[in-house]
Amino acid sequence: MSIDLRSDTVTMPSDGMRHAMANARVGDDVYDEDPEVRDLQDEVADLLGMEAALFTPSGTMANQLGLRALVRPGAELLADQDAHVVRAELGAAAVLSGITTRTWQSVEGRVRAETVQALAAPNAGSYMVSTAAIAIEDTHNFGGGSVQDHAEVLAVQRFAREHGLGLHLDGARLWNAHVASGRPLAALADGFDTVSVCLSKGLGAPVGSVLAASRDRIDEAKVWRKRFGGGMRQVGILAAAGRYALRHNVTRLVEDHDHARLLAASVGVDPRAVDTNIVIATVPNAAGFVTAAATAGVRLSTLGPDRIRLVTHLGVSTADARTAAGILERLLVGWSREATTSPAGGIS
Ligand SMILES: Cc1ncc(COP(=O)(O)O)c(C=O)c1O
């Protein structure tokens, strides 16, 4: 049995969650008749301090419904260079909604208001593309699970308000930011026009995300969800898993954060630099290292030629984290030595 640190999306539904799913009340959600979905949407809207919410099959769909609510075709979205909406949604904003994108550079995905302001072009006239909205990711996945600096987010929000720009929060892992920062979810979501959260990552549900926004925007997003093929029927079975996750799997995320810090040192990362459940480390020949780690019983992912990513989640116990740390530490010692002594300077 290997220890799977590739992503927090690999989590399996627990027995308790499966029980909740088996006992879910269901109805046709396209007719708005699924009680479990309605309750989930109300609960998430309440938690985030938003007027309304919509259950979606994926985080990508929740993001894309949020973005298209804020940016008309041909106008521009600003986002971080490594934002999930830019790197990992396969051009959906452009393909589905005609949205153009420009990106700002960041360190570890941490937003800086000054950088965003320098890039923005609100009301650019009839020659250049006008910025319509800004997307912020909290926590930042490819940035290494970074929690956004609240003061910087507030400064971006002030700027956006002054210039009439929309604000989308990709909060796939907003739960982690909440647990790590101690700030209420509603405080983290405050000031954004549209907010997406995922139930299928650290929270351990098998499927599902939620978009929260004003009632008008959610009514419009519901039309587009159906148009995108995301209208679902007796989907209370999945909403029940999400509701179970909200009750049982949010506060425990602190364990994942502890495990990530425990693992950090084994791959040469300062544990104090780890905000939540994701660790990104630099190793020569990342693909080779990931293959060697898998053979030794630890599954990781690559984020580039010399970067690996480790993600902790509810399927990784403290014992697993310790075992994985031991394996990775031993592997890395040999790996670095080989990299520095190899005459070709590489690793086979
Ligand atoms: C930050 C972020 N946003 C959105 C998503 C998209 O979620 P999904 O895979 O459910 O479409 C992910 C998935 O990993 C993510 O990390």
The ligand as a MOL file (V3000), in Angstrom:
LIG
                    3D

  0  0  0     0  0            999 V3000
M  V30 BEGIN CTAB
M  V30 COUNTS 16 16 0 0 0
M  V30 BEGIN ATOM
M  V30 1 C -7.5050 26.1270 -6.6160 0
M  V30 2 C -8.3850 25.2160 -7.4040 0
M  V30 3 N -9.4790 25.7100 -7.9860 0
M  V30 4 C -10.3080 24.9370 -8.7140 0
M  V30 5 C -10.0720 23.5910 -8.8670 0
M  V30 6 C -10.9810 22.8020 -9.7510 0
M  V30 7 O -11.6740 21.7870 -9.1200 0
M  V30 8 P -12.2210 20.5310 -9.9590 0
M  V30 9 O -11.0830 19.6170 -10.1370 0
M  V30 10 O -13.3110 19.9960 -9.0750 0
M  V30 11 O -12.7620 21.0420 -11.2410 0
M  V30 12 C -8.9450 23.0250 -8.2640 0
M  V30 13 C -8.6540 21.5830 -8.4200 0
M  V30 14 O -7.6690 21.0650 -7.9900 0
M  V30 15 C -8.0800 23.8560 -7.5230 0
M  V30 16 O -6.9650 23.3890 -6.9440 0
M  V30 END ATOM
M  V30 BEGIN BOND
M  V30 1 1 1 2
M  V30 2 1 2 3
M  V30 3 2 2 15
M  V30 4 2 3 4
M  V30 5 1 4 5
M  V30 6 1 5 6
M  V30 7 2 5 12
M  V30 8 1 6 7
M  V30 9 1 7 8
M  V30 10 2 8 9
M  V30 11 1 8 10
M  V30 12 1 8 11
M  V30 13 1 12 13
M  V30 14 1 12 15
M  V30 15 2 13 14
M  V30 16 1 15 16
M  V30 END BOND
M  V30 END CTAB
M  END
